[in-house]
Amino acid sequence: MSRAHGSRHHSFELDAPLADVLPLFTAEGERAWVPGWAPEILSGHGERGSAFRTRSVDGTVSTWICCRFDPVGGCASYVRIAEGSNIGIIDVDCVALGPTRARIDVTYTLTALGEAGDGFVGEFLDEGTYRASIESWKSLIDAYLAGAATDSHSGGPSQRLAC
């Protein structure tokens, strides 16, 4: 029997230079803007081949490996195995829209590993659910960037974007 499989894409824009944006989509970089994000680094520092593990709020353990990281080209890709649920590829492509603005294109391609994964894949890749999820990234990153800008003007740490 074939399992649930699909792909979904959504984009958003950020008021930040391209060079500051891509580092936000590494295991360490996401600590800055994702509440509760606590990756266990297994190897590397965000480059191709580096690996890390996370635990979701429902207890699912996911192992991630970076299969593409190109700071010049503005792109990163990860393969993720969510134990007992699904496997997937996550592509993040960042495009400069000017010196201080970037578009972020996020694509998830998922395949269920069993019945539980069938439900997850179907729900996560639902168009409205997926759009809301990726738009929440934008809201969280906007809040982080606003705080980083405030910190740089108030004498606080100004290099929080350099992950």
N, C-alpha and C positions, 0 to 999 in steps of 0.2 A: 504494500500500500504506500502510495506517495504521501509525503508529509506536506504540511502548509509551507509555502515558500512565496516570497515576494520581495519587492523593492519599493522604496518610497523616497522621494526627494523633496527638500524644502530649502529656501534661501532666506537670508535676512541681511540687513546692512548694519554696520557699526561705524561710529565716528572715531576711527583710530587708524593709524598708518598700518599698512600691510605687515611691516616688520614686527609690529607689536602684537598682531592678531594671532598668527599661527602658533606661537609658543603657548597660547591659552588652551590649545587642543592637544597637549601632551599629558601624560599621567601626572607629572608634577604641576604643570600649568593649571590644570583644572582645580587643584586645591584652592586656588585664589578665588574662584567664583562659584564652585559647586558646594552647597552646604552638605557637610558630612562626607565629602569625598576623601577617602583615606586609602589610596592604592598601596599595596605591598609591592615594592619594586623587586623584581626577581633578577633583572639584568639590565644594563645599559642606562642611558640618560635621555631617552626619547628618540634616539636614532633608529634607523632600520635594524630590525632584529632584537631590539630591546623588548622586554616582557614585564608584565605586572599582573597582579591579581586584585580583584575587588569583591566586595560582598554587598548585595543590594539590601534594601530594607526588608524584603521578604526572606532573606537568608541565602538567596542564590549566589553561589560563588562563580565568578567569571574570570577566565584567564584570557589575557589580551597579548597580542604580539604586534609590534609595529612592522608593517610590510612595505611602507613607503613613507619617507619623510624628506621633503624637499623645501627648505626655507626659501630658496630663490624662486622656485616655482609656486610657492604658497600652498602646498598640498601635503596631506598626511592621510594614511590609510591604516586601518587596524583590522586584524582578524580577531574575533571574540568567540570564545566557547563558554556559553552559560550552562553549567552542569545540569543535566537532566531537563533542559528546556530547549535551547536553540544554539545554532552556530550562525555567525554572520560576518559580513564585511562592512566596515564603517568608513566612508570616504568623506573627508573634509577638504574642500577646495576653497581657497581664499583668493579673491581677485581685487586688485587695487582699483578704486573708482576715482582716484585722485590722491594727492599727497597725505590726506588725513581721513580717508574714508575707504572702507572695504566691504565687499559682498562676500558672505560666507554661504557656500553651497554644501548641504549635508545630505548624504545618501546612505541609508541603511538597506542592506540586502540580507534577508534572514531566511533560514530554513529550520523548521522544527525538528527536534530529535525524538519526539514522542507525543502522546496525547496532550500532556501539559503544555508542551511547546506549541502545539497546533493552536491552542487557545491564545497563548501569548502573542504569537506571530500575527494572528488575525486581528487581535485587538490593537497591538502596537502599530501595525501598518495601516489601520483604518485611517483614511485621509484626514479626518478632523482631529483624531487623537494624535497622529504624527505631527500635524501642523502645530497643534497646541504645545506639544512636547518641545519641538525645536524653537518655537517662539518663546518658550520659557527660558531657553538658553540665552536668547537675545536680551530678555529682561534682566537676567542674572549678570550677564557680562556688562550691560549698560550700567548697572548699579556698581559693579566692580570698577569699571573705567571711571565713573564719576568720582568714586572714592579715591582712586589712584591719582586723579587730577587734583582733587582737593588736598590730598596728602603732599603732593609735590609743591603746592603753593603755600602750605602751612609749615614747611620745614620737616615734614615726616618723610618716610621712605618714598623716594620718587622713582625707583627702578623696579617696582613690583611686577611690571610687565615683562621684565627680562627674566624669564623662568629658566 
